[in-house]
Amino acid sequence: ESNTPWRKNPKAASEVPTALEDVGVTEHLGENVDLGLSFKNEAGEDVTLGKYFDGRRPVLLSLVYYGCPGLCNFHLNGVTEVLKGLDWSLGKEFDMVVISIDPSEGADLATGKKQTHVTELGRAEAAKGWHFLTGTQENIQKIAQQVGFKYQWDKVSKQWAHTAAMYVLSPQGKLSRYLYGIQFEPKTLRLSLVEASEGKTGS
């Protein structure tokens, strides 16, 4: 995480200690995620990933954890900022799904995180398109493996070690593009969403 001794620069999203070298992202462009995987939404209700894929709109996906003191906050704040400058509306032209990688986290934390970012975004209608999920360790690991997200628990800092990335998926759940870091350009995100909506795979 960004406030540990080995992460001096929170923007260096892929920097990890030698002891945690099995942390990062392996791209699986063109592959599909399992839309049958089940999680819990902010209300604690059981949902499948497929609930957020209507076959028409692309979906952004981020894997974070809600109690994170550093990098996850930087990432989600960066996402919120880019959404402010986007001419596409969350919940209308696309959806976003955020999944906690910490199986101990529940709907209360997910609800708080959602309220914080929807309020900061300043677009009330975004609430219907921005989803904050929690889940079992088994299903968290499955979605992480499918998108190529490698993370692990750091016993020294007592935090989850991971990188910051956003996954752009087609309306059918195909991995179209990977966007790294904590700051994004509206133009880049818009192009990525257009490509994903057309089923294209970016580089």
C-alpha positions as CSV (number, residue, x, y, z in Angstrom):
1,E,0.0,0.0,0.0
2,S,1.0,3.6,-0.5
3,N,1.9,4.4,3.0
4,T,4.3,1.5,3.6
5,P,8.0,2.1,3.6
6,W,8.5,0.4,0.2
7,R,5.9,2.6,-1.5
8,K,7.3,6.2,-1.4
9,N,5.3,7.3,-4.4
10,P,1.6,6.5,-4.4
11,K,1.5,7.0,-8.1
12,A,4.0,4.2,-8.6
13,A,1.1,1.8,-8.8
14,S,3.1,-1.3,-9.8
15,E,6.0,-0.9,-7.3
16,V,6.2,-3.9,-4.9
17,P,8.7,-5.2,-2.4
18,T,11.0,-8.1,-3.4
19,A,9.3,-10.2,-0.8
20,L,5.9,-9.6,-2.5
21,E,7.0,-10.0,-6.1
22,D,4.0,-12.1,-7.0
23,V,1.9,-9.0,-7.0
24,G,0.8,-7.3,-10.2
25,V,-1.3,-7.8,-13.3
26,T,-1.1,-10.3,-16.1
27,E,-3.3,-9.1,-19.0
28,H,-6.0,-11.5,-20.3
29,L,-7.2,-9.3,-23.2
30,G,-10.0,-10.9,-25.2
31,E,-10.9,-13.4,-22.5
32,N,-14.3,-13.4,-20.8
33,V,-15.0,-13.2,-17.1
34,D,-17.5,-15.6,-15.5
35,L,-20.7,-13.6,-15.3
36,G,-22.2,-16.4,-13.1
37,L,-19.9,-15.5,-10.1
38,S,-21.9,-14.5,-7.1
39,F,-21.2,-11.6,-4.7
40,K,-23.2,-9.4,-2.3
41,N,-24.3,-5.9,-3.3
42,E,-24.3,-2.8,-1.0
43,A,-27.7,-4.0,0.5
44,G,-26.2,-7.4,1.4
45,E,-28.3,-9.1,-1.4
46,D,-26.9,-12.0,-3.4
47,V,-26.1,-10.9,-7.0
48,T,-24.2,-12.3,-9.9
49,L,-21.8,-10.3,-12.1
50,G,-24.2,-10.9,-14.9
51,K,-26.7,-8.6,-13.3
52,Y,-24.5,-5.7,-14.4
53,F,-24.0,-6.8,-18.0
54,D,-27.0,-6.0,-20.2
55,G,-25.4,-6.9,-23.5
56,R,-25.6,-3.2,-24.6
57,R,-23.4,-1.2,-22.2
58,P,-19.7,-1.7,-21.4
59,V,-18.6,-2.1,-17.8
60,L,-15.6,-0.8,-15.8
61,L,-14.3,-3.1,-13.1
62,S,-11.9,-2.3,-10.2
63,L,-10.6,-4.6,-7.5
64,V,-9.8,-2.8,-4.3
65,Y,-10.6,-3.1,-0.6
66,Y,-12.7,-0.7,1.3
67,G,-10.6,-0.4,4.4
68,C,-7.5,0.4,2.4
69,P,-5.6,3.4,3.9
70,G,-3.8,4.3,0.7
71,L,-3.7,3.1,-2.9
72,C,-7.3,2.1,-3.3
73,N,-8.4,5.5,-2.1
74,F,-6.1,7.2,-4.6
75,H,-7.4,4.9,-7.4
76,L,-11.1,5.4,-6.6
77,N,-10.6,9.2,-6.2
78,G,-8.9,9.2,-9.6
79,V,-11.8,7.3,-11.1
80,T,-14.2,9.8,-9.5
81,E,-12.3,12.7,-11.0
82,V,-12.2,11.3,-14.5
83,L,-15.9,10.5,-14.3
84,K,-16.6,14.2,-13.6
85,G,-15.0,15.1,-16.9
86,L,-16.6,12.4,-19.0
87,D,-19.5,13.3,-21.3
88,W,-20.8,9.7,-20.9
89,S,-22.9,9.2,-17.8
90,L,-22.4,6.4,-15.3
91,G,-25.6,4.3,-15.2
92,K,-26.7,5.5,-18.7
93,E,-24.0,4.7,-21.2
94,F,-21.9,2.3,-19.0
95,D,-21.8,0.8,-15.5
96,M,-19.0,0.4,-13.0
97,V,-18.4,-2.5,-10.6
98,V,-16.1,-2.3,-7.7
99,I,-15.3,-5.6,-5.8
100,S,-13.5,-5.8,-2.5
101,I,-10.6,-8.3,-2.4
102,D,-11.0,-8.6,1.4
103,P,-13.5,-11.4,2.2
104,S,-13.9,-10.0,5.7
105,E,-15.5,-6.8,4.4
106,G,-19.3,-6.6,4.2
107,A,-22.2,-4.5,2.9
108,D,-21.8,-1.7,5.5
109,L,-18.3,-0.8,4.2
110,A,-19.5,-1.1,0.6
111,T,-22.5,1.2,1.3
112,G,-20.2,3.8,2.9
113,K,-17.8,3.7,0.0
114,K,-20.5,4.0,-2.6
115,Q,-22.1,7.0,-0.8
116,T,-18.8,8.7,-0.5
117,H,-17.9,8.5,-4.2
118,V,-21.4,9.1,-5.6
119,T,-21.6,12.2,-3.4
120,E,-18.2,13.4,-4.5
121,L,-19.0,12.8,-8.2
122,G,-22.1,15.1,-7.8
123,R,-24.3,13.1,-10.1
124,A,-27.1,11.4,-8.1
125,E,-28.1,9.3,-11.1
126,A,-24.7,7.6,-11.0
127,A,-25.9,5.6,-7.9
128,K,-27.9,3.3,-10.2
129,G,-24.8,2.5,-12.2
130,W,-22.0,2.3,-9.6
131,H,-22.0,-1.0,-7.7
132,F,-19.8,-1.8,-4.7
133,L,-19.6,-5.5,-4.0
134,T,-18.2,-7.9,-1.4
135,G,-17.8,-11.7,-1.6
136,T,-16.3,-14.9,-0.5
137,Q,-12.6,-15.6,-0.8
138,E,-13.3,-18.3,-3.4
139,N,-15.2,-16.0,-5.8
140,I,-12.9,-13.0,-5.1
141,Q,-9.9,-15.2,-6.1
142,K,-11.8,-16.4,-9.2
143,I,-12.5,-13.0,-10.6
144,A,-9.0,-11.9,-9.7
145,Q,-7.5,-14.8,-11.6
146,Q,-9.8,-14.2,-14.6
147,V,-8.6,-10.6,-15.0
148,G,-5.0,-11.4,-14.1
149,F,-4.9,-9.5,-10.8
150,K,-2.3,-10.8,-8.4
151,Y,-2.4,-9.7,-4.8
152,Q,-1.5,-11.0,-1.4
153,W,-1.6,-10.2,2.3
154,D,1.5,-8.4,3.6
155,K,2.0,-9.7,7.2
156,V,4.5,-6.9,7.9
157,S,2.3,-3.9,7.1
158,K,-0.9,-5.9,7.7
159,Q,-2.4,-4.7,4.5
160,W,-3.2,-6.2,1.1
161,A,-0.4,-5.7,-1.4
162,H,-1.7,-5.0,-4.9
163,T,-1.5,-2.7,-7.9
164,A,-4.0,-0.2,-9.1
165,A,-5.8,-1.0,-12.4
166,M,-9.2,-0.6,-14.0
167,Y,-10.5,-3.2,-16.3
168,V,-12.7,-2.2,-19.3
169,L,-15.2,-5.0,-20.3
170,S,-17.5,-5.4,-23.2
171,P,-21.3,-5.6,-22.7
172,Q,-20.8,-9.4,-22.9
173,G,-18.0,-9.5,-20.3
174,K,-14.9,-9.7,-22.5
175,L,-11.8,-8.0,-21.3
176,S,-11.3,-5.1,-23.8
177,R,-8.6,-2.9,-22.1
178,Y,-6.5,-2.4,-19.0
179,L,-6.0,1.1,-17.5
180,Y,-3.3,1.4,-14.9
181,G,-2.7,3.8,-12.0
182,I,-4.6,6.3,-10.1
183,Q,-5.1,9.1,-12.7
184,F,-7.0,8.8,-16.0
185,E,-7.7,11.0,-18.9
186,P,-11.4,11.4,-19.9
187,K,-10.4,11.1,-23.6
188,T,-8.7,7.8,-22.9
189,L,-11.5,6.4,-20.8
190,R,-14.1,7.5,-23.4
191,L,-12.2,5.8,-26.2
192,S,-11.8,2.6,-24.1
193,L,-15.5,2.5,-23.4
194,V,-16.4,3.0,-27.1
195,E,-14.0,0.2,-28.1
196,A,-15.5,-2.1,-25.4
197,S,-19.0,-1.3,-26.5
198,E,-18.1,-2.4,-30.0
199,G,-16.5,-5.6,-28.7
200,K,-13.0,-4.5,-29.7
201,T,-9.9,-5.4,-27.8
202,G,-7.4,-2.6,-27.1
203,S,-3.7,-2.8,-26.5
